[in-house]
Amino acid sequence: MKEVESKHITNACLEKHEITPALRAKMIDWMIEVLTNFKCRELTFFLAAKIMDRYCYSTKSSKKISDLHTMGVTSMFIASKYEDIYPLRMQIVFEKIAHKKISIETMKLMERDIMECLGSSLGIPTTYEFIRLYMKFI
């Protein structure tokens, strides 16, 4: 797991963007709240955060503060499809999570951009998996 993780280090993922660490932290807090309210698995949150960070690190274009909400919502949607037995549906994401402020088409475009940037590779270790592994040895 450590070897796979080392290929996906996202340190300084915000350097080329207008998004600040404080804004990212607020987005992460909101993602926890949303995914908890929709009864998603804990691993879904960790994967969503990893997806968003990897995307910020890998994308060629500089992201503005206004892009952060779309990136967060779409990362949660992708992570839910990957991890949850009953994933979030696009219509629910549009109406209840994005509050109809991000169009379905915009989310689809962001999803495609994220998946292209990540090479469609989502099966990477997250902090959650390392914590679970370490807890077994304590």
NULOKOL-87686 format. One record per atom (N, C-alpha, C): residue in three letters; chain; x, y, z. Coordinates in steps of 0.001 Angstrom, whole numbers, padded with zeros to 6 digits, always signed. Example, Ala and Ser with C-alpha at 12.3 -4.5 7.8 and 13.67 -1.06 7.14 Angstrom:
2
{rest Ala; kette A; x +013190; y -005690; z +007800}
{rest Ala; kette A; x +012300; y -004500; z +007800}
{rest Ala; kette A; x +013200; y -003300; z +007800}
{rest Ser; kette A; x +012850; y -002250; z +007080}
{rest Ser; kette A; x +013670; y -001060; z +007140}
{rest Ser; kette A; x +012900; y +000030; z +007870}
REM end
This chain:
138
{rest Met; kette A; x +000837; y -001196; z +000000}
{rest Met; kette A; x +000000; y +000000; z +000000}
{rest Met; kette A; x +000875; y +001251; z +000000}
{rest Lys; kette A; x +001957; y +001189; z +000755}
{rest Lys; kette A; x +002844; y +002348; z +000857}
{rest Lys; kette A; x +003479; y +002656; z -000493}
{rest Glu; kette A; x +003827; y +001627; z -001228}
{rest Glu; kette A; x +004434; y +001816; z -002556}
{rest Glu; kette A; x +003439; y +002459; z -003527}
{rest Val; kette A; x +002204; y +001998; z -003510}
{rest Val; kette A; x +001172; y +002580; z -004380}
{rest Val; kette A; x +000904; y +004019; z -003979}
{rest Glu; kette A; x +000821; y +004264; z -002677}
{rest Glu; kette A; x +000561; y +005622; z -002208}
{rest Glu; kette A; x +001670; y +006582; z -002629}
{rest Ser; kette A; x +002902; y +006114; z -002601}
{rest Ser; kette A; x +004037; y +006988; z -002937}
{rest Ser; kette A; x +003971; y +007497; z -004376}
{rest Lys; kette A; x +003249; y +006811; z -005217}
{rest Lys; kette A; x +003086; y +007254; z -006613}
{rest Lys; kette A; x +002003; y +008323; z -006747}
{rest His; kette A; x +001258; y +008573; z -005671}
{rest His; kette A; x +000143; y +009520; z -005719}
{rest His; kette A; x +000241; y +010574; z -004623}
{rest Ile; kette A; x +001441; y +011022; z -004338}
{rest Ile; kette A; x +001646; y +012060; z -003332}
{rest Ile; kette A; x +001057; y +013371; z -003853}
{rest Thr; kette A; x +000331; y +014066; z -002991}
{rest Thr; kette A; x -000334; y +015304; z -003415}
{rest Thr; kette A; x +000109; y +016506; z -002593}
{rest Asn; kette A; x +001319; y +016445; z -002033}
{rest Asn; kette A; x +001821; y +017599; z -001287}
{rest Asn; kette A; x +001815; y +018824; z -002193}
{rest Ala; kette A; x +001512; y +019949; z -001628}
{rest Ala; kette A; x +001495; y +021222; z -002365}
{rest Ala; kette A; x +000521; y +021180; z -003543}
{rest Cys; kette A; x -000606; y +020498; z -003367}
{rest Cys; kette A; x -001568; y +020369; z -004462}
{rest Cys; kette A; x -002273; y +021688; z -004788}
{rest Leu; kette A; x -002181; y +022668; z -003906}
{rest Leu; kette A; x -002884; y +023936; z -004125}
{rest Leu; kette A; x -001981; y +025038; z -004671}
{rest Glu; kette A; x -000705; y +024759; z -004865}
{rest Glu; kette A; x +000259; y +025793; z -005254}
{rest Glu; kette A; x -000134; y +026596; z -006485}
{rest Lys; kette A; x -000624; y +025940; z -007511}
{rest Lys; kette A; x -000915; y +026646; z -008764}
{rest Lys; kette A; x -002351; y +027158; z -008864}
{rest His; kette A; x -003089; y +027069; z -007757}
{rest His; kette A; x -004497; y +027460; z -007760}
{rest His; kette A; x -004750; y +028651; z -006842}
{rest Glu; kette A; x -005883; y +029299; z -007033}
{rest Glu; kette A; x -006303; y +030391; z -006152}
{rest Glu; kette A; x -006869; y +029863; z -004831}
{rest Ile; kette A; x -007158; y +028593; z -004778}
{rest Ile; kette A; x -007758; y +027963; z -003602}
{rest Ile; kette A; x -006716; y +027919; z -002480}
{rest Thr; kette A; x -007105; y +028388; z -001305}
{rest Thr; kette A; x -006189; y +028416; z -000157}
{rest Thr; kette A; x -006389; y +027168; z +000701}
{rest Pro; kette A; x -005409; y +026843; z +001531}
{rest Pro; kette A; x -005593; y +025707; z +002448}
{rest Pro; kette A; x -006804; y +025880; z +003369}
{rest Ala; kette A; x -007097; y +027106; z +003782}
{rest Ala; kette A; x -008261; y +027353; z +004646}
{rest Ala; kette A; x -009560; y +027047; z +003907}
{rest Leu; kette A; x -009640; y +027425; z +002635}
{rest Leu; kette A; x -010845; y +027123; z +001850}
{rest Leu; kette A; x -010975; y +025622; z +001618}
{rest Arg; kette A; x -009866; y +024959; z +001366}
{rest Arg; kette A; x -009896; y +023507; z +001195}
{rest Arg; kette A; x -010387; y +022861; z +002493}
{rest Ala; kette A; x -009916; y +023336; z +003637}
{rest Ala; kette A; x -010339; y +022786; z +004925}
{rest Ala; kette A; x -011843; y +022949; z +005127}
{rest Lys; kette A; x -012388; y +024104; z +004740}
{rest Lys; kette A; x -013840; y +024306; z +004842}
{rest Lys; kette A; x -014589; y +023335; z +003936}
{rest Met; kette A; x -014050; y +023113; z +002741}
{rest Met; kette A; x -014676; y +022167; z +001812}
{rest Met; kette A; x -014642; y +020757; z +002402}
{rest Ile; kette A; x -013532; y +020377; z +002993}
{rest Ile; kette A; x -013408; y +019053; z +003605}
{rest Ile; kette A; x -014423; y +018895; z +004740}
{rest Asp; kette A; x -014559; y +019911; z +005579}
{rest Asp; kette A; x -015559; y +019865; z +006661}
{rest Asp; kette A; x -016963; y +019697; z +006103}
{rest Trp; kette A; x -017275; y +020432; z +005051}
{rest Trp; kette A; x -018597; y +020341; z +004437}
{rest Trp; kette A; x -018814; y +018964; z +003818}
{rest Met; kette A; x -017778; y +018402; z +003204}
{rest Met; kette A; x -017888; y +017068; z +002615}
{rest Met; kette A; x -018203; y +016017; z +003687}
{rest Ile; kette A; x -017575; y +016148; z +004845}
{rest Ile; kette A; x -017867; y +015222; z +005952}
{rest Ile; kette A; x -019341; y +015321; z +006330}
{rest Glu; kette A; x -019821; y +016538; z +006467}
{rest Glu; kette A; x -021217; y +016761; z +006847}
{rest Glu; kette A; x -022176; y +016167; z +005812}
{rest Val; kette A; x -021930; y +016432; z +004547}
{rest Val; kette A; x -022803; y +015951; z +003470}
{rest Val; kette A; x -022811; y +014430; z +003415}
{rest Leu; kette A; x -021638; y +013832; z +003377}
{rest Leu; kette A; x -021575; y +012380; z +003232}
{rest Leu; kette A; x -022126; y +011659; z +004462}
{rest Thr; kette A; x -022003; y +012260; z +005628}
{rest Thr; kette A; x -022611; y +011693; z +006836}
{rest Thr; kette A; x -024131; y +011769; z +006750}
{rest Asn; kette A; x -024642; y +012923; z +006327}
{rest Asn; kette A; x -026100; y +013091; z +006209}
{rest Asn; kette A; x -026712; y +012136; z +005200}
{rest Phe; kette A; x -025965; y +011800; z +004156}
{rest Phe; kette A; x -026491; y +010894; z +003136}
{rest Phe; kette A; x -026107; y +009439; z +003408}
{rest Lys; kette A; x -025583; y +009194; z +004613}
{rest Lys; kette A; x -025277; y +007839; z +005074}
{rest Lys; kette A; x -024313; y +007085; z +004154}
{rest Cys; kette A; x -023345; y +007794; z +003627}
{rest Cys; kette A; x -022309; y +007162; z +002817}
{rest Cys; kette A; x -021282; y +006518; z +003741}
{rest Arg; kette A; x -020536; y +005584; z +003215}
{rest Arg; kette A; x -019499; y +004917; z +003997}
{rest Arg; kette A; x -018405; y +005910; z +004368}
{rest Glu; kette A; x -017719; y +005628; z +005481}
{rest Glu; kette A; x -016610; y +006494; z +005896}
{rest Glu; kette A; x -015539; y +006563; z +004826}
{rest Leu; kette A; x -015284; y +005435; z +004191}
{rest Leu; kette A; x -014260; y +005379; z +003158}
{rest Leu; kette A; x -014599; y +006287; z +001973}
{rest Thr; kette A; x -015884; y +006529; z +001766}
{rest Thr; kette A; x -016307; y +007418; z +000680}
{rest Thr; kette A; x -015746; y +008821; z +000891}
{rest Phe; kette A; x -015793; y +009305; z +002130}
{rest Phe; kette A; x -015237; y +010628; z +002409}
{rest Phe; kette A; x -013742; y +010670; z +002118}
{rest Phe; kette A; x -013013; y +009686; z +002635}
{rest Phe; kette A; x -011564; y +009693; z +002445}
{rest Phe; kette A; x -011195; y +009616; z +000970}
{rest Leu; kette A; x -011943; y +008824; z +000214}
{rest Leu; kette A; x -011685; y +008734; z -001223}
{rest Leu; kette A; x -012038; y +010046; z -001918}
{rest Ala; kette A; x -013137; y +010667; z -001533}
{rest Ala; kette A; x -013533; y +011948; z -002136}
{rest Ala; kette A; x -012457; y +013016; z -001911}
{rest Ala; kette A; x -011934; y +013087; z -000691}
{rest Ala; kette A; x -010877; y +014055; z -000396}
{rest Ala; kette A; x -009624; y +013751; z -001211}
{rest Lys; kette A; x -009284; y +012467; z -001324}
{rest Lys; kette A; x -008103; y +012057; z -002096}
{rest Lys; kette A; x -008298; y +012390; z -003580}
{rest Ile; kette A; x -009497; y +012144; z -004088}
{rest Ile; kette A; x -009792; y +012472; z -005489}
{rest Ile; kette A; x -009613; y +013964; z -005729}
{rest Met; kette A; x -010179; y +014785; z -004853}
{rest Met; kette A; x -010088; y +016232; z -005024}
{rest Met; kette A; x -008628; y +016703; z -004966}
{rest Asp; kette A; x -007866; y +016184; z -004014}
{rest Asp; kette A; x -006458; y +016580; z -003898}
{rest Asp; kette A; x -005633; y +016113; z -005091}
{rest Arg; kette A; x -005852; y +014885; z -005524}
{rest Arg; kette A; x -005117; y +014382; z -006692}
{rest Arg; kette A; x -005461; y +015179; z -007942}
{rest Tyr; kette A; x -006726; y +015556; z -008057}
{rest Tyr; kette A; x -007136; y +016370; z -009203}
{rest Tyr; kette A; x -006444; y +017734; z -009164}
{rest Cys; kette A; x -006436; y +018362; z -008007}
{rest Cys; kette A; x -005759; y +019664; z -007881}
{rest Cys; kette A; x -004283; y +019539; z -008231}
{rest Tyr; kette A; x -003678; y +018451; z -007820}
{rest Tyr; kette A; x -002261; y +018234; z -008082}
{rest Tyr; kette A; x -001993; y +017968; z -009567}
{rest Ser; kette A; x -002889; y +017222; z -010215}
{rest Ser; kette A; x -002649; y +016748; z -011579}
{rest Ser; kette A; x -003142; y +017669; z -012688}
{rest Thr; kette A; x -004155; y +018472; z -012417}
{rest Thr; kette A; x -004746; y +019268; z -013484}
{rest Thr; kette A; x -003766; y +020318; z -013999}
{rest Lys; kette A; x -003826; y +020562; z -015267}
{rest Lys; kette A; x -002942; y +021549; z -015896}
{rest Lys; kette A; x -003466; y +022965; z -015700}
{rest Ser; kette A; x -004793; y +023100; z -015609}
{rest Ser; kette A; x -005381; y +024436; z -015508}
{rest Ser; kette A; x -005413; y +024902; z -014060}
{rest Ser; kette A; x -005248; y +026199; z -013893}
{rest Ser; kette A; x -005314; y +026798; z -012559}
{rest Ser; kette A; x -006781; y +026948; z -012165}
{rest Lys; kette A; x -007119; y +026455; z -010984}
{rest Lys; kette A; x -008509; y +026498; z -010531}
{rest Lys; kette A; x -008756; y +027726; z -009669}
{rest Lys; kette A; x -009903; y +028324; z -009886}
{rest Lys; kette A; x -010318; y +029497; z -009133}
{rest Lys; kette A; x -011103; y +029065; z -007901}
{rest Ile; kette A; x -011289; y +029984; z -006991}
{rest Ile; kette A; x -012060; y +029699; z -005786}
{rest Ile; kette A; x -013465; y +029232; z -006154}
{rest Ser; kette A; x -014021; y +029812; z -007198}
{rest Ser; kette A; x -015377; y +029449; z -007623}
{rest Ser; kette A; x -015475; y +028006; z -008136}
{rest Asp; kette A; x -014350; y +027378; z -008478}
{rest Asp; kette A; x -014344; y +025990; z -008954}
{rest Asp; kette A; x -014373; y +024983; z -007808}
{rest Leu; kette A; x -014065; y +025429; z -006600}
{rest Leu; kette A; x -013915; y +024512; z -005476}
{rest Leu; kette A; x -015196; y +023740; z -005169}
{rest His; kette A; x -016335; y +024394; z -005186}
{rest His; kette A; x -017603; y +023724; z -004882}
{rest His; kette A; x -017887; y +022626; z -005905}
{rest Thr; kette A; x -017690; y +022926; z -007167}
{rest Thr; kette A; x -017916; y +021932; z -008218}
{rest Thr; kette A; x -016963; y +020757; z -008058}
{rest Met; kette A; x -015715; y +021042; z -007748}
{rest Met; kette A; x -014732; y +019969; z -007553}
{rest Met; kette A; x -015114; y +019090; z -006364}
{rest Gly; kette A; x -015530; y +019703; z -005264}
{rest Gly; kette A; x -015907; y +018945; z -004073}
{rest Gly; kette A; x -017139; y +018088; z -004296}
{rest Val; kette A; x -018170; y +018674; z -004872}
{rest Val; kette A; x -019415; y +017942; z -005135}
{rest Val; kette A; x -019153; y +016770; z -006080}
{rest Thr; kette A; x -018405; y +017022; z -007129}
{rest Thr; kette A; x -018131; y +015972; z -008112}
{rest Thr; kette A; x -017240; y +014888; z -007527}
{rest Ser; kette A; x -016281; y +015260; z -006698}
{rest Ser; kette A; x -015425; y +014257; z -006041}
{rest Ser; kette A; x -016251; y +013347; z -005143}
{rest Met; kette A; x -017208; y +013913; z -004424}
{rest Met; kette A; x -018088; y +013092; z -003581}
{rest Met; kette A; x -018929; y +012147; z -004435}
{rest Phe; kette A; x -019427; y +012648; z -005558}
{rest Phe; kette A; x -020250; y +011838; z -006450}
{rest Phe; kette A; x -019438; y +010652; z -006994}
{rest Ile; kette A; x -018214; y +010919; z -007437}
{rest Ile; kette A; x -017348; y +009857; z -007964}
{rest Ile; kette A; x -017031; y +008841; z -006867}
{rest Ala; kette A; x -016648; y +009332; z -005699}
{rest Ala; kette A; x -016285; y +008444; z -004592}
{rest Ala; kette A; x -017465; y +007577; z -004172}
{rest Ser; kette A; x -018652; y +008150; z -004160}
{rest Ser; kette A; x -019840; y +007389; z -003794}
{rest Ser; kette A; x -020103; y +006273; z -004797}
{rest Lys; kette A; x -019917; y +006567; z -006066}
{rest Lys; kette A; x -020116; y +005526; z -007082}
{rest Lys; kette A; x -019100; y +004407; z -006919}
{rest Tyr; kette A; x -017926; y +004730; z -006444}
{rest Tyr; kette A; x -016868; y +003732; z -006289}
{rest Tyr; kette A; x -017028; y +002919; z -005003}
{rest Glu; kette A; x -017461; y +003545; z -003907}
{rest Glu; kette A; x -017436; y +002903; z -002598}
{rest Glu; kette A; x -018789; y +002442; z -002057}
{rest Asp; kette A; x -019845; y +003160; z -002341}
{rest Asp; kette A; x -021127; y +002880; z -001693}
{rest Asp; kette A; x -021927; y +001807; z -002409}
{rest Ile; kette A; x -022634; y +001003; z -001634}
{rest Ile; kette A; x -023513; y -000015; z -002203}
{rest Ile; kette A; x -024659; y +000667; z -002946}
{rest Tyr; kette A; x -025208; y +001710; z -002321}
{rest Tyr; kette A; x -026246; y +002513; z -002963}
{rest Tyr; kette A; x -025677; y +003916; z -003162}
{rest Pro; kette A; x -025017; y +004151; z -004289}
{rest Pro; kette A; x -024342; y +005436; z -004483}
{rest Pro; kette A; x -025317; y +006594; z -004646}
{rest Leu; kette A; x -024789; y +007770; z -004419}
{rest Leu; kette A; x -025572; y +008987; z -004639}
{rest Leu; kette A; x -025988; y +009040; z -006101}
{rest Arg; kette A; x -027209; y +009434; z -006349}
{rest Arg; kette A; x -027690; y +009579; z -007720}
{rest Arg; kette A; x -027482; y +011019; z -008170}
{rest Met; kette A; x -027229; y +011201; z -009455}
{rest Met; kette A; x -026940; y +012525; z -010000}
{rest Met; kette A; x -028041; y +013521; z -009679}
{rest Gln; kette A; x -029289; y +013119; z -009783}
{rest Gln; kette A; x -030407; y +014028; z -009510}
{rest Gln; kette A; x -030404; y +014484; z -008049}
{rest Ile; kette A; x -030096; y +013578; z -007136}
{rest Ile; kette A; x -030013; y +013921; z -005708}
{rest Ile; kette A; x -028850; y +014878; z -005473}
{rest Val; kette A; x -027725; y +014595; z -006098}
{rest Val; kette A; x -026558; y +015478; z -005961}
{rest Val; kette A; x -026919; y +016868; z -006459}
{rest Phe; kette A; x -027564; y +016942; z -007609}
{rest Phe; kette A; x -027957; y +018219; z -008204}
{rest Phe; kette A; x -028917; y +018997; z -007302}
{rest Glu; kette A; x -029955; y +018331; z -006822}
{rest Glu; kette A; x -031003; y +019008; z -006063}
{rest Glu; kette A; x -030639; y +019247; z -004597}
{rest Lys; kette A; x -030141; y +018227; z -003921}
{rest Lys; kette A; x -029991; y +018300; z -002469}
{rest Lys; kette A; x -028586; y +018680; z -002000}
{rest Ile; kette A; x -027575; y +018341; z -002768}
{rest Ile; kette A; x -026208; y +018655; z -002349}
{rest Ile; kette A; x -025732; y +019962; z -002993}
{rest Ala; kette A; x -025921; y +020072; z -004301}
{rest Ala; kette A; x -025491; y +021291; z -005006}
{rest Ala; kette A; x -026568; y +022371; z -004972}
{rest His; kette A; x -027739; y +022055; z -004465}
{rest His; kette A; x -028862; y +023002; z -004355}
{rest His; kette A; x -029164; y +023709; z -005676}
{rest Lys; kette A; x -029064; y +022942; z -006763}
{rest Lys; kette A; x -029361; y +023407; z -008125}
{rest Lys; kette A; x -028475; y +024575; z -008564}
{rest Lys; kette A; x -027314; y +024741; z -007911}
{rest Lys; kette A; x -026392; y +025821; z -008275}
{rest Lys; kette A; x -025314; y +025360; z -009245}
{rest Ile; kette A; x -025154; y +024056; z -009373}
{rest Ile; kette A; x -024218; y +023482; z -010342}
{rest Ile; kette A; x -025049; y +022621; z -011276}
{rest Ser; kette A; x -024992; y +022906; z -012548}
{rest Ser; kette A; x -025808; y +022145; z -013491}
{rest Ser; kette A; x -025307; y +020709; z -013600}
{rest Ile; kette A; x -026201; y +019837; z -013992}
{rest Ile; kette A; x -025838; y +018435; z -014199}
{rest Ile; kette A; x -024766; y +018340; z -015276}
{rest Glu; kette A; x -024892; y +019126; z -016304}
{rest Glu; kette A; x -023897; y +019124; z -017388}
{rest Glu; kette A; x -022521; y +019544; z -016875}
{rest Thr; kette A; x -022471; y +020557; z -016005}
{rest Thr; kette A; x -021201; y +021010; z -015431}
{rest Thr; kette A; x -020584; y +019900; z -014591}
{rest Met; kette A; x -021410; y +019200; z -013817}
{rest Met; kette A; x -020895; y +018094; z -013006}
{rest Met; kette A; x -020370; y +016966; z -013885}
{rest Lys; kette A; x -021069; y +016683; z -014975}
{rest Lys; kette A; x -020605; y +015636; z -015890}
{rest Lys; kette A; x -019272; y +016017; z -016528}
{rest Leu; kette A; x -019136; y +017284; z -016912}
{rest Leu; kette A; x -017873; y +017741; z -017490}
{rest Leu; kette A; x -016741; y +017667; z -016469}
{rest Met; kette A; x -017033; y +018057; z -015239}
{rest Met; kette A; x -016017; y +017986; z -014183}
{rest Met; kette A; x -015651; y +016539; z -013893}
{rest Glu; kette A; x -016639; y +015655; z -013876}
{rest Glu; kette A; x -016365; y +014240; z -013639}
{rest Glu; kette A; x -015439; y +013691; z -014716}
{rest Arg; kette A; x -015720; y +014023; z -015954}
{rest Arg; kette A; x -014874; y +013556; z -017056}
{rest Arg; kette A; x -013459; y +014117; z -016934}
{rest Asp; kette A; x -013352; y +015410; z -016591}
{rest Asp; kette A; x -012041; y +016037; z -016442}
{rest Asp; kette A; x -011253; y +015394; z -015302}
{rest Ile; kette A; x -011924; y +015150; z -014178}
{rest Ile; kette A; x -011256; y +014511; z -013039}
{rest Ile; kette A; x -010772; y +013123; z -013425}
{rest Met; kette A; x -011639; y +012339; z -014038}
{rest Met; kette A; x -011267; y +010967; z -014393}
{rest Met; kette A; x -010139; y +010940; z -015419}
{rest Glu; kette A; x -010130; y +011875; z -016350}
{rest Glu; kette A; x -009033; y +011950; z -017311}
{rest Glu; kette A; x -007732; y +012328; z -016612}
{rest Cys; kette A; x -007790; y +013308; z -015713}
{rest Cys; kette A; x -006590; y +013732; z -014983}
{rest Cys; kette A; x -006023; y +012609; z -014123}
{rest Leu; kette A; x -006900; y +011800; z -013548}
{rest Leu; kette A; x -006454; y +010720; z -012672}
{rest Leu; kette A; x -006204; y +009423; z -013429}
{rest Gly; kette A; x -006379; y +009459; z -014732}
{rest Gly; kette A; x -006185; y +008252; z -015523}
{rest Gly; kette A; x -007164; y +007158; z -015136}
{rest Ser; kette A; x -008339; y +007558; z -014682}
{rest Ser; kette A; x -009401; y +006642; z -014235}
{rest Ser; kette A; x -008943; y +005711; z -013122}
{rest Ser; kette A; x -007896; y +006081; z -012416}
{rest Ser; kette A; x -007344; y +005252; z -011349}
{rest Ser; kette A; x -007847; y +005752; z -009996}
{rest Leu; kette A; x -008776; y +005013; z -009405}
{rest Leu; kette A; x -009335; y +005395; z -008108}
{rest Leu; kette A; x -008939; y +004434; z -007001}
{rest Gly; kette A; x -008482; y +003259; z -007339}
{rest Gly; kette A; x -008162; y +002233; z -006354}
{rest Gly; kette A; x -006817; y +002457; z -005688}
{rest Ile; kette A; x -006689; y +003551; z -004968}
{rest Ile; kette A; x -005440; y +003870; z -004294}
{rest Ile; kette A; x -005688; y +003913; z -002791}
{rest Pro; kette A; x -004674; y +003635; z -001995}
{rest Pro; kette A; x -004865; y +003660; z -000540}
{rest Pro; kette A; x -005168; y +005074; z -000045}
{rest Thr; kette A; x -006039; y +005146; z +000940}
{rest Thr; kette A; x -006374; y +006422; z +001568}
{rest Thr; kette A; x -005905; y +006383; z +003019}
{rest Thr; kette A; x -005971; y +007514; z +003669}
{rest Thr; kette A; x -005599; y +007599; z +005082}
{rest Thr; kette A; x -006409; y +006605; z +005907}
{rest Tyr; kette A; x -007665; y +006459; z +005573}
{rest Tyr; kette A; x -008552; y +005545; z +006303}
{rest Tyr; kette A; x -008000; y +004126; z +006293}
{rest Glu; kette A; x -007543; y +003664; z +005155}
{rest Glu; kette A; x -007029; y +002293; z +005059}
{rest Glu; kette A; x -005745; y +002114; z +005871}
{rest Phe; kette A; x -004894; y +003139; z +005889}
{rest Phe; kette A; x -003685; y +003064; z +006703}
{rest Phe; kette A; x -004026; y +003043; z +008189}
{rest Ile; kette A; x -004994; y +003845; z +008590}
{rest Ile; kette A; x -005404; y +003871; z +009997}
{rest Ile; kette A; x -005940; y +002498; z +010414}
{rest Arg; kette A; x -006793; y +001916; z +009583}
{rest Arg; kette A; x -007343; y +000591; z +009895}
{rest Arg; kette A; x -006234; y -000439; z +010022}
{rest Leu; kette A; x -005257; y -000370; z +009131}
{rest Leu; kette A; x -004142; y -001318; z +009163}
{rest Leu; kette A; x -003310; y -001131; z +010423}
{rest Tyr; kette A; x -002991; y +000110; z +010768}
{rest Tyr; kette A; x -002190; y +000384; z +011960}
{rest Tyr; kette A; x -002930; y -000017; z +013234}
{rest Met; kette A; x -004243; y +000162; z +013258}
{rest Met; kette A; x -005042; y -000191; z +014437}
{rest Met; kette A; x -005007; y -001693; z +014710}
{rest Lys; kette A; x -004830; y -002491; z +013698}
{rest Lys; kette A; x -004750; y -003941; z +013884}
{rest Lys; kette A; x -003503; y -004349; z +014669}
{rest Phe; kette A; x -002455; y -003516; z +014558}
{rest Phe; kette A; x -001187; y -003864; z +015215}
{rest Phe; kette A; x -001024; y -003227; z +016580}
{rest Ile; kette A; x -002002; y -002430; z +016994}
{rest Ile; kette A; x -001894; y -001761; z +018301}
{rest Ile; kette A; x -002561; y -002607; z +019353}
REM end
